[in-house]
Amino acid sequence: MGCSSCSSGKDGQPKGCKNNGTCGTDGCNKLTVFDWLSNMSLPSGVAPFHCVEIRFKNGRKSFFKNTENLSLSIGDIVATEASPGHDVGIVTLTGELVRIQMKKKKVDIDSEDVKKVYRKASQKDIDIWQKARDREETIKVRSREIAIRLKLQMKISDIEFQGDGSKCTFFYTAEDRVDFRQLIKEFAQEFSTRIEMRQIGFRQEAARLGGIGSCGRELCCSTWLTDFRSVNTSAARYQQLSLNPQKLAGQCGKLKCCLNYELDAYIDALKEFPKTETKLQTEKGVAVCQKIDIFKGYLWYAYEGEWMNWHKISADHANEIIEANNKKEKVAGLEDYASELIEDTKVDFENVVGQDSLTRFDQPKRNNRRRNKNKNRNKNKNKVSAEKQKPTSQKSKGGNSENKNPNKKNNQRNRKRKPQQRKNNDKS
C-alpha cells in the first residue's frame, strides 16, 4: 500500500512523505477505514459522538474519549493517555461510525479501557516520538542476540516504543511457556527504559509484519482482516483441494484464512449433490462415485471391476437413482442417463479484434524488396513471352529494328572498352 506521495527508494524507504506508513493522508497505513458518513450532517440538537478511533504502529487501534471537545479529523496526530505517561497516535475515524465500530467490537463507552485524548500533538511530542521510533530497529536486533545467548525458545518479532519514549513493548511468539525474568533484567540494563513483554500468536505476528501472499497481493490480515477465525482442514475437503500443507498454509504457518471465504457457497452447492460414499445399484452392477464437479453439477461413476470406464451423469439423475434404490428398485444402467447429456460446444465469445491465430507473431516477416523483385521478374517474363508470340509482320513494320538507332551499338561498345583502357593505363 502506498499513498500518492510515497514511492520506494534505493534503501527501501519511501521517497515521498518519508513517514514509513504514518503519513497524515492515511493512504499508506494498514487497516484504513473509509468514513462513508462524513458527508452527512447530524440532525439539529444532536451532539456529535465524543469518541474517536486512533491507530498506532502496525495496525494497533484503540478507542479514546474526546473529553476536551477537540476538533479532530482523520489524519490528526494526537497525544493520548497511557500508563505511565502519554502515547502518540493518528486519528483514523471520527463521528457516528466510531459508535458503530464500538458496538460491533463490543466495547463499552464507560469502561476503563477507553482512555482520554489529552491534546493535539505538538512539534516537541512528534520529535520525541520520531526519535523513539528510530531506535526500534537497532534495539530489535540487539534483543534477539540477547535472547539467543540466553537460549530462550522464543522469537522477538516486533518492538513498539511509547510516544514519550518511557516504555518499550516487545512482541514475541513462542510455542511453550518462556521464563524471561533474566531477559527483562538485561533488557532494562541495556536499553535504559521500562520493558513490557507481550506474547502474540503466529497469525498476529504475520499481521504486524505484513508480506505478500501466494495470490500476489498483500496479506489480508495486515490490510483489512481484523478478526481471526479458526480454519479447519474440512474447509479444504469441501472445496476439493489437495491436502498439501505447503499449499494450504500461509506465511504464519497456519491454514490460510481465505479458505473460509467461499466455504459457505460450497456447502450450499453440495446440498444438491448425493454423498460420494453412496453406491448406485443397477442391473449391470454397482456403481461407485469417482469424481464430482460442483460448478457444472456433474458426477462420474464407474462400475465395480470396470474402473477405467467412467459414466458422467448429472446430480438430479443421481438423486433419482438413489431414490429408486431406496424403494428397492434397480435401474437398467448408467448409460441411459449419460446419453442424455449433450455437450455444449458453442463458444461464448467472439473474436472482435480479428486476431485469429495466437502464433501470428511467430511467423517471420517477409521482405518487401523480395516481393518487388519477384513482381518485376514476372512482368519482364510476361513481356518477353508476349514479344515472342507477336507475328513477324508486326516486327517488320517500320523497317528493321536494328537500323532504327545505329548509335546504340556504338555506345555499348564504348562502355565495354572503358574498363579495359583503365587497366592498360595502370599497367603503363
KEKETOR-850427 format. One line per field, with one value per residue (C-alpha): residue number from 1; z, x, y. Coordinates in steps of 0.02 Angstrom, whole numbers, plus 50000, padded with zeros to 5 digits. Each point is the difference from the previous one (the first is absolute). Layout:
KEKETOR-850427
num = (NUM_...)
c3 = (Z_...)
c1 = (X_...)
c2 = (Y_...)
end
This chain:
KEKETOR-850427
num = (1_2_3_4_5_6_7_8_9_10_11_12_13_14_15_16_17_18_19_20_21_22_23_24_25_26_27_28_29_30_31_32_33_34_35_36_37_38_39_40_41_42_43_44_45_46_47_48_49_50_51_52_53_54_55_56_57_58_59_60_61_62_63_64_65_66_67_68_69_70_71_72_73_74_75_76_77_78_79_80_81_82_83_84_85_86_87_88_89_90_91_92_93_94_95_96_97_98_99_100_101_102_103_104_105_106_107_108_109_110_111_112_113_114_115_116_117_118_119_120_121_122_123_124_125_126_127_128_129_130_131_132_133_134_135_136_137_138_139_140_141_142_143_144_145_146_147_148_149_150_151_152_153_154_155_156_157_158_159_160_161_162_163_164_165_166_167_168_169_170_171_172_173_174_175_176_177_178_179_180_181_182_183_184_185_186_187_188_189_190_191_192_193_194_195_196_197_198_199_200_201_202_203_204_205_206_207_208_209_210_211_212_213_214_215_216_217_218_219_220_221_222_223_224_225_226_227_228_229_230_231_232_233_234_235_236_237_238_239_240_241_242_243_244_245_246_247_248_249_250_251_252_253_254_255_256_257_258_259_260_261_262_263_264_265_266_267_268_269_270_271_272_273_274_275_276_277_278_279_280_281_282_283_284_285_286_287_288_289_290_291_292_293_294_295_296_297_298_299_300_301_302_303_304_305_306_307_308_309_310_311_312_313_314_315_316_317_318_319_320_321_322_323_324_325_326_327_328_329_330_331_332_333_334_335_336_337_338_339_340_341_342_343_344_345_346_347_348_349_350_351_352_353_354_355_356_357_358_359_360_361_362_363_364_365_366_367_368_369_370_371_372_373_374_375_376_377_378_379_380_381_382_383_384_385_386_387_388_389_390_391_392_393_394_395_396_397_398_399_400_401_402_403_404_405_406_407_408_409_410_411_412_413_414_415_416_417_418_419_420_421_422_423_424_425_426_427_428)
c3 = (50000_49968_49998_49850_50070_50042_49890_50042_50000_49986_50182_50005_50088_49923_49895_50021_50176_50082_50147_49981_50000_50117_49876_50036_49845_50075_49828_50038_50170_50044_50033_49930_50014_49884_50095_49893_50123_49989_49875_50100_50126_50169_50042_50093_50186_49991_50069_49904_50071_50123_49964_49863_49931_50005_49914_50063_49924_49886_50006_50189_50027_50155_50044_50101_50075_49936_50167_49952_49848_49881_49815_49938_49822_49916_49990_50154_50115_50182_50172_50097_50176_50039_50153_50041_49902_49833_49829_49825_49863_49842_49992_49878_50031_50075_50015_50002_49914_50159_50096_49875_50014_50189_49998_49875_50104_50162_50082_50141_49995_50190_50024_50068_49841_49904_50049_49963_49864_50080_49857_49823_49991_50001_49901_50156_50022_49819_50011_50155_49916_49842_50099_50096_49841_49921_50141_49974_49863_50090_50165_49913_49930_50169_50094_49886_50034_50188_49985_49898_50126_50142_49896_50012_49884_49941_49852_50021_49850_50029_50118_50035_50099_50092_49933_50141_49994_50180_49961_49870_49959_49931_49899_49993_49946_50086_49995_50185_50157_50015_50159_49949_50171_49967_49826_50068_50119_49859_49888_50135_50027_49813_49939_50156_49983_50069_49922_49962_49924_49902_49922_49836_49886_49833_49906_50096_49960_49814_50015_50084_49883_49838_49837_49830_49989_49871_49906_49966_50113_50174_50146_50047_50186_49976_49886_50046_50103_50184_50075_49986_49986_50017_49836_49988_49868_49968_49909_49873_49985_49962_49862_49933_50026_50017_50182_49972_50153_49897_49890_50133_50129_49998_50055_50182_49982_50032_49877_49888_50056_49821_50011_50096_49874_49878_50118_50026_49812_49980_50143_49925_49829_50073_50076_49826_49975_50069_50118_49912_50112_49933_49869_49857_49977_49816_49903_49922_50167_50144_49953_50110_49994_49935_49981_50013_49919_50115_49875_49857_50108_49931_50078_49928_50046_49955_50017_50120_49898_49857_50082_49836_49928_50081_49971_50016_50070_50078_50184_49970_49913_50138_50128_49897_49996_50189_50030_49892_50098_50164_49931_49963_49813_49879_49841_49839_49995_50007_49810_49983_50107_49930_49820_50037_50040_49850_50002_49965_49875_49961_50028_50119_49930_49828_49926_49982_49970_49863_50081_49939_50033_50162_49906_49875_50066_49991_49810_49922_49911_49812_49919_49889_49887_49954_49960_49885_49913_49972_49929_49880_49943_49965_49901_49894_49967_49944_49883_49924_49974_49922_49878_49949_49964_49886_49811_49888_49902_50154_50027_49818_50006_50000_49932_50090_50187_50000_49871_50097_50112_49938_50137_50136_49958_49993_50175_50071_49921_50075_50174_49987_49943_50143_50139_49883_49963_50189_50027_49862_50074_50171_49923_49910)
c1 = (50000_50058_49926_50017_50158_50091_50119_50142_50179_50166_50004_49816_49947_49860_50054_49846_49935_50143_49889_50010_49812_49950_49961_49860_49900_49974_50021_50148_49940_49938_49817_49939_49814_49894_49880_49843_49903_50118_49894_49839_49952_49924_49821_49975_50026_50105_50176_50140_50068_50139_50111_50130_50101_50190_50129_50174_50143_49959_49812_49977_49840_49907_49851_50023_49884_50009_49961_50078_49883_50146_49962_50080_50002_50075_50189_50027_50143_49944_50071_49899_49995_50115_50069_50118_50021_49917_49998_49994_49886_49904_49812_49923_49813_49882_49814_49856_50099_50103_49841_49961_50176_49995_49832_50066_50155_49899_50097_49910_50015_50007_50132_50173_50082_49935_50125_50009_50075_50110_50036_50058_50183_50122_50161_50096_49890_50026_50190_50010_49887_50106_50163_49925_49942_50172_50073_49882_50097_50168_49919_49909_50164_50086_49855_50002_50185_49970_49856_50109_50142_49881_49938_49817_49878_49915_50001_49993_49901_49966_50038_49892_50052_49874_49977_50099_50138_49973_49949_50046_49886_50078_49884_50057_49937_50035_49928_50025_50007_50159_50085_50065_50037_50187_49963_49903_50142_50127_49882_49975_50188_50038_49864_49968_49811_49848_49974_49836_49993_49843_49973_49903_49945_50074_49854_50022_50185_49965_49873_50127_50144_49899_50055_49944_49891_50000_49862_50120_49909_50037_49947_49817_50042_50113_49885_49817_49970_49974_49934_50086_49879_50052_50034_49984_50058_49817_49988_50127_49907_49836_50085_50088_50173_50153_50048_50176_50059_50124_49861_49866_50111_50031_50151_49950_50015_49815_49860_49958_49857_49935_49944_49848_49950_49905_49965_49816_49970_50077_49898_49839_50045_50041_49826_49933_50131_49984_50133_50152_49997_49829_50007_49877_49916_49967_49963_50173_50086_50042_50063_50121_50027_50172_49991_49879_49995_49914_49994_49920_49898_50069_50058_50107_49960_50087_49940_50092_50128_49994_50094_50065_49827_49922_49821_49956_49827_49918_49963_49812_50014_50111_49868_49865_50100_50029_49814_49963_50128_49919_49838_50098_49993_50145_50023_50061_50167_50090_50016_49818_50029_50171_49937_49881_50142_50041_50164_49982_50137_49939_50130_49941_50115_50034_50161_49968_50179_50033_50149_49965_50166_50098_50161_49979_50154_50108_49999_50151_49964_50020_50113_49909_50152_49992_49816_50036_50141_49889_49865_50124_50066_49825_49963_50158_49961_49825_50070_50126_49870_49883_50136_50036_49817_49988_49990_50149_49898_49989_50188_50037_49891_50096_50158_50133_50009_50189_50012_49891_50137_50173_50087_49934_50123_50146_49957_49997_50170_50075_49936_50085_50163_50015_50050_50127_50080_50014_50089_50125_50033_50035_50122_50093)
c2 = (50000_50175_50172_50114_50079_49837_49901_49882_50063_49910_49943_49952_50160_50103_50148_50108_50030_49898_49955_49810_49974_50142_50137_50120_49954_49826_49923_49888_49941_49827_49963_50165_50038_50106_50113_49986_50109_50149_50097_49979_50132_49958_50048_50162_49987_49840_50011_49912_49839_50037_49848_49979_49855_50020_49892_49963_49900_49852_50009_50006_50099_50060_50109_50160_50129_50178_50080_50168_50017_50022_50024_49839_49934_49848_50013_50110_49951_50002_49963_49873_49932_49854_49912_50079_50162_50031_49919_50075_49936_50048_50026_49875_50020_50129_50029_49877_49864_49982_49960_49862_49929_49999_49912_49874_49962_50001_50141_50090_50189_50015_49865_50037_49937_50151_50135_50185_50109_50132_50120_50016_49952_50145_50004_49949_49846_49951_50020_49889_49873_49994_49981_49855_49914_50020_49894_49854_49909_50002_49946_49857_49931_50015_49921_49849_49977_50002_49875_49881_50015_49954_49851_50047_49913_50159_50118_50189_50055_50185_50145_50152_50153_50106_50176_50082_49868_49944_49821_49870_49852_49841_49889_49819_49829_49835_49826_49966_50104_50104_50059_50171_50076_50006_50066_50149_50045_50002_50099_50132_50018_50002_50118_50108_50000_49914_49827_49912_49825_49953_49830_49992_49860_49955_50079_50162_49997_49987_50141_50115_49962_49989_49921_49936_49845_49861_50093_50145_50124_50064_49893_50018_50004_50151_50100_49976_49842_50039_49837_49832_49855_49819_49909_49811_49876_49959_50167_49935_49835_50086_50100_49843_50071_49890_49980_50063_50097_50101_50069_50019_50088_50187_50099_49976_49811_49975_49963_50146_50111_50010_49818_50062_50134_49888_49856_50045_50003_49828_49928_50068_49927_49829_49986_49956_49864_49823_49938_49930_49846_49949_49862_49985_49831_49958_49842_50007_50014_50114_50174_50097_50189_50049_50190_50146_50171_50124_50143_49902_49881_49836_49837_49860_49819_49838_49820_49888_49903_50127_50142_50070_50035_50153_50054_50184_50038_50152_50022_49992_49832_49933_50050_49914_49838_50010_50026_49848_49898_50052_49926_49841_50030_49991_50098_49920_50089_50166_50007_50052_50154_50041_49999_50142_50120_50108_50093_50185_50041_50175_50133_50135_50134_50070_50062_50186_50057_49873_49916_49824_49917_50005_49964_50139_50092_49843_49999_50090_50162_49997_50126_50124_50018_49817_50019_50147_49907_49850_50113_50083_49831_49939_50158_49980_49818_50046_50134_49880_49867_50128_50058_49822_49970_50154_49963_50042_50126_50110_49991_50048_50152_50160_49918_49901_50034_49988_50140_50120_50068_49945_50102_49883_49861_50122_50065_49823_49963_50157_49953_49831_50078_50125_49877_49918_50169_50034_49835_50041_50171_49922_49876_50140)
end
